[in-house]
Protein backbone atom coordinates (compact mmCIF):
# COMPACT_ATOMS: atom_id res chain seq x y z
CA UNK A 1 0.00 0.00 0.00
CA UNK A 2 1.11 3.56 -0.65
CA UNK A 3 1.12 6.21 2.06
CA UNK A 4 2.01 9.89 2.12
CA UNK A 5 3.75 11.23 5.21
CA UNK A 6 3.94 14.99 5.74
CA UNK A 7 6.50 16.11 8.34
CA UNK A 8 6.44 19.40 10.24
CA UNK A 9 9.80 20.69 11.51
CA UNK A 10 10.18 22.46 14.82
CA UNK A 11 10.56 26.20 14.22
CA UNK A 12 14.03 27.71 14.52
CA UNK A 13 15.89 24.39 14.20
CA UNK A 14 17.42 24.91 10.77
CA UNK A 15 20.82 24.23 12.36
CA UNK A 16 19.63 20.69 13.25
CA UNK A 17 18.55 20.12 9.63
CA UNK A 18 21.91 21.34 8.35
CA UNK A 19 23.92 19.31 10.89
CA UNK A 20 22.15 16.02 10.13
CA UNK A 21 21.26 16.39 6.44
CA UNK A 22 23.99 14.06 5.18
CA UNK A 23 23.01 11.33 7.66
CA UNK A 24 19.33 11.81 6.80
CA UNK A 25 20.02 11.47 3.06
CA UNK A 26 22.10 8.36 3.67
CA UNK A 27 19.26 6.93 5.78
CA UNK A 28 16.73 7.67 3.01
CA UNK A 29 18.97 6.01 0.42
CA UNK A 30 19.29 2.94 2.65
CA UNK A 31 15.47 2.73 2.88
CA UNK A 32 14.76 3.59 -0.78
CA UNK A 33 12.71 0.41 -1.29
CA UNK A 34 10.24 1.65 1.33
CA UNK A 35 10.52 5.46 1.12
CA UNK A 36 10.08 5.63 -2.66
CA UNK A 37 10.06 9.44 -2.90
CA UNK A 38 11.14 12.07 -0.39
CA UNK A 39 11.93 15.76 -0.23
CA UNK A 40 11.78 18.95 1.77
CA UNK A 41 8.83 21.35 1.80
CA UNK A 42 9.38 25.11 1.60
CA UNK A 43 6.95 28.04 1.49
CA UNK A 44 8.70 29.26 -1.69
CA UNK A 45 11.96 28.97 -3.61
CA UNK A 46 14.94 30.21 -1.65
CA UNK A 47 13.20 29.92 1.72
CA UNK A 48 14.27 27.43 4.39
CA UNK A 49 12.54 24.08 4.65
CA UNK A 50 9.64 23.80 7.09
CA UNK A 51 9.20 20.05 6.81
CA UNK A 52 9.21 17.18 4.41
CA UNK A 53 7.08 14.80 2.41
CA UNK A 54 7.53 11.09 1.77
CA UNK A 55 5.72 8.62 -0.43
CA UNK A 56 6.07 5.27 1.29
CA UNK A 57 5.26 1.73 0.21
CA UNK A 58 4.48 -0.32 3.32
CA UNK A 59 1.99 -2.92 4.55
CA UNK A 60 0.52 -0.59 7.20
CA UNK A 61 0.99 2.61 9.20
CA UNK A 62 2.63 0.82 12.12
CA UNK A 63 5.51 -0.28 9.88
CA UNK A 64 6.06 3.33 8.80
CA UNK A 65 5.88 4.62 12.38
CA UNK A 66 8.51 2.08 13.45
CA UNK A 67 10.74 3.16 10.57
CA UNK A 68 10.44 6.94 10.81
CA UNK A 69 11.63 7.07 14.42
CA UNK A 70 15.00 5.74 13.19
CA UNK A 71 15.48 8.71 10.83
CA UNK A 72 18.31 11.03 12.01
CA UNK A 73 15.99 14.04 11.68
CA UNK A 74 13.56 12.40 14.10
CA UNK A 75 16.27 11.17 16.47
CA UNK A 76 17.83 14.64 16.76
CA UNK A 77 14.53 16.43 17.39
CA UNK A 78 13.99 18.29 14.11
CA UNK A 79 10.56 16.82 13.50
CA UNK A 80 7.73 18.27 15.56
CA UNK A 81 5.02 15.99 14.23
CA UNK A 82 3.77 14.22 11.15
CA UNK A 83 0.55 13.40 9.35
CA UNK A 84 0.12 10.09 7.56
CA UNK A 85 -2.43 9.22 4.90
CA UNK A 86 -3.19 6.15 2.86
CA UNK A 87 -2.84 7.25 -0.75
CA UNK A 88 -5.24 5.76 -3.24
CA UNK A 89 -4.06 6.70 -6.71
CA UNK A 90 -6.68 7.78 -9.22
CA UNK A 91 -4.85 5.99 -12.06
CA UNK A 92 -2.87 3.18 -10.42
CA UNK A 93 -1.59 1.73 -13.73
CA UNK A 94 -0.20 5.05 -14.94
CA UNK A 95 3.56 5.39 -14.51
CA UNK A 96 4.64 8.70 -13.03
CA UNK A 97 8.19 10.00 -12.83
CA UNK A 98 8.83 11.71 -9.53
N, C-alpha and C positions, 0 to 999 in steps of 0.2 A: 504494500500500500504506500501511496505517496502522502507526505505531510509537508506543510510549510511551517517553519518556526521563525517567528519574528522576535529578535532580541532588542531590549532597551538597555542602553549603557547608563551607568550612574553618571550624573552630571559632574563636570570638572575633573574627570579621570582620564583625560587624553594621554597623560604621561604613562598610565598603566597600559593603554592600548599600544603606545609606541614601544614600551619596554618589552612587551610580550608578543608583538606581532609576528616575529619570525617563528617562535615556538607555536603560535596559533596556526600559522600557515602550514607548518610541518605536520601538526596534528590533523588538520583538515585533509592534507594530502594522504596521510596514513589511513584515514577513514573515508576515502573517496568513493568506495563502493556503497557506502551508506549515505553520506552527505554528498549528493550528486551535483549540487550547485550551491555556492555560498558567496556572500559578498557583504560589504558594508553598506549602510544606509546613511545618506546625507541629505540635509534640507535642500542643498543646491550645490552645483559644481564649485569646488574651491573651499567649501565649508568643511569643518571637521565632522567625522562620523558620529552619529548619535545611537548607533545600534547596528544590527546585522540581520540578514535573512538567509535561511537555508531551505533548500528543497531536499527532503530526506526520504529514502526508501527504506521502510522498516515494517516489521509485522504488527507493531502497535506503539502507542504513545509511551508505555513504560520502558520499552527498549531505547527510545530516544532520550527519555529523561535520565536513564542510567548512563548513556553515552555523553550527553552534554555536560554533565558535572565533571567530566574528565578533561574538558577543554581548558587550556591555560587561561583564556579570558575569564572563564567561570571561576577557576581555582584562585585567581589573583584578584577577584572582586570587581572586575569591570562591569559585569552584567548585573543589572538591577532586577530584571525579571524577563520573562518571555511569554509569548502566546503561541499556542500550537493548534493547528487546524488540519484535519484530514482534507486532502485536496482531491476532488473528483474532477478530472479533466473533461472538458466538453467534447474534445475529439481525441480520445485515447490512442487511436492508431496513427495520428498525425505526428511525424517526427519534428521536433523543434530544437534548433540549435540555441544553446544558452550562452 
